[in-house]
Every structure is written in C-alpha cells, then in structure tokens.
Amino acid sequence: MPINAKPEYYKAEKKYYEAQTTAEKIKALEGMLSKAPSHKGAETLRAGIKQKLAKFRGQLDKDRQKSKNKGAKVVLKKEGAAQVILISTTNAGKSSILKQLTNANPKIKSYEYTTKKPEMGILDHKGVQIQIIEMPAIYEDFAYKGLGPTYFSLMRSANLIVYVLDLTKDAREQLNILNAEFEKVNIRLNKQPPPITIKKVGLGGIEFSGQNFLRFGVKKARQMLKESNYHNAIINIYGPINIEQFADALNESVSYLPLLVIYNKSDLGIKKGISALTGEGIEKTKRDIWRALNMIKVYTKQPGKEKEHPPIALKGQSNVKALAAEVHKDFLKKFKFARVWGKSAKHQGQRVGLEHRLMDEDIVELHLK
C-alpha cells in the first residue's frame, strides 16, 4: 500500500541516510516519525521507524553510560506514599506552585531557568504524605543534553507527571515541547500499555496466544520479534493490537505514566487555571493530584475505639488483603475477618473477607485469630 508521504518526510529520510553519528540518526528518525502519514496504510512505516529509534536510543544510552562523569550522579530518594514530578518549559511558575503545595522553600526569581537542580517538598493530603519534585525547565532536546537523560531516567519511577503551563504563553507550543521530549525517552503519558505480554524463555521458539487479536500478519510479527532479539518467547495477546503498538511492546524501555495538566498565572487577567502567586486554585490542585494518582486512603481502628491517624495509602481498587499486608505481614496469616465503615460497605460495620474491595476514606477494623 502506498504511504502517500509529503515531501517533508522524504527530506527527513534523506537526512537519515546521510547521518554519520548515532545522535544524528536519532534526530533524523524523529523527523521522519513526525512527518510520516498518520493514516492506517502507514502503520508499518511508523512501526519500523519506532524500532530503529529504539535501537539507536539504546545505543546512545550505552555510550553515555561509558563516558559519564563520576561527579554527575543525581539521586532522588523516594519519600512518602507517592512521588509527583512538576514539569514545564521555562518560567511557568513551578517553584511558586511547589511552595504553595508543600513545605518547600525553593528559589523564586522572575528570570528564566532559575531552577538548576530538582527541588522537593512534601504535600500533606489529609494525613497522606506525597513527595512533590520540581524538575529544571524543559527545552528542545533536553532529553539528550546535559543531565537531561539522567533526570528523565529518574522520572520513570514516579507515580504522576504534572505539566505546569504558563497561561501568558502559547499553551499548544508548550505542550508540543514537553510531549516531544517525553516521546524521545519512550515515556508515554496518559496512554495505556498495549494489551500484550512478552516473556522470553530458554527454548521453544516463538509461541503465540491470542494471535487472532493481531491487526497485521503473524509473519510480520515474527520478523519484528527476531529483529528485536526475541528468538524464544511466549506472546500473550488479550486485546486488539496494531503494528505500532506491537513495536512499542517490543521496546523494553517504554514506560507508561499518568499525566495531569495545570494552567498557572490566572492572576494576570486570564480566568482559566490557577494562580501560584495568590493561591487561587491550589486546594483544588491538591485534590486533582490525589485523584490523578488513583490512590485511596484507608483508616484502621481497634474494636471499641476511634479511627487511627494517619490513614494508610493504597493503590486504587485495593482490597482488605492489601491493607492487612501493609499493616503487618503476620496479619494475613492470622486474619479472621474485617469490619468496614464507609463507601464500600453495604451497611456500616459490614463483616467482610480479604477480597472485599475498599474505597477512599473507608474505616477498617481487622480481626485476627
């Protein structure tokens, strides 16, 4: 099927074939991907570009590791129940927002690129401690320059990415810059992983389960697997998947993180958004962060007593079993039953088992044998 690409695509392709270094090849391939047609007939083309990008980006990371200066190490110790990263282009007000949200006191200046290293603070959300980290401003090719690769590597373990957009500037332009840099490092924001698991095994060749979900030929899938060094593997597909999604699944460096977008500087005459200067919208932002984290806070209590503070933070959709394990590992062995007060209970004080699913602000009384 013809791809019907525009001249800009072929110009980018020409640069790829003329590229001499790994960085030049990556830059050219990124240009090809951005100019490639988006219609269904070009899915194979885009998947092929993504595979090449994964290969060259992996090589670039290895080269950087070999030449990395010993004194350039950055460590962000994870604290609290979750880690949230504030990201923006320059001078969007991240430092002011960090100060409003947490106990931090970062340097706040009116000029650009004030933040030179990550700044952090703790947000107390009804007793749950959430670590908020402000990253230095993002700019074009930040993913490949200076400590940019290191910072993006650290972000992979975060629980939530928060974009801070400056309402006095072009929002679309800011989004394009930020999205492009995350795309370069294979971090997909607000996207679901493709419905597939790939497990390498020692022998047996390539074995498919659910291959009827493939929206392209099995022969092409096998070829792509071998090109990505999967020679013995069990492929379990449990939903419709196209060739681009398959390429992403083969790329072990792809991560998926939730994204929250907030708009700052509403105090400058623009109604929509928040103001880190006046504090307008900050309380709502705290609630939005909590919702975007997809977590619940659960209180425990002893029989005949009031609920205990602080609450225990759990992943959304957690059950009594997860709570018991969080309180103490022996509680699972000795568990008899639990009583629940709150939104998840059919009636207050309901007697439930380990599989009972909890909801935000539930109160749970654990009974042991």
Secondary structure, 3 states (H helix, E strand, C coil): CCCCCCHHHHHHHHHHHHCCCHHHHHHHHHHHHHHCCCCHHHHHHHHHHHHHHHHHHHHHHHHHHHHCCHHHCCCCCCCECEEEEEECCCCCCHHHHHHHHCCCCCCCCCCCCCCCCCEEEEEEECCEEEEEEECCCCCCCHHHCCCHHHHHHHHCCCCEEEEEEECCCCHHHHHHHHHHHHHHCCEEECCCCCCEEEEECCCCCEEEECHHHECCCHHHHHHHHHHCCCCCEEEEECCCECHHHHHHHHCCCCEEECEEEEEECHHHCCCCCCCCCCCCCHHHHHHHHHHHCCEEEEEEECCCCCECCCCEEEECCCEHHHHHHHHCCHHHHHEEEEEEECCCCCCCCEEECCCCECCCCCEEEEEEC
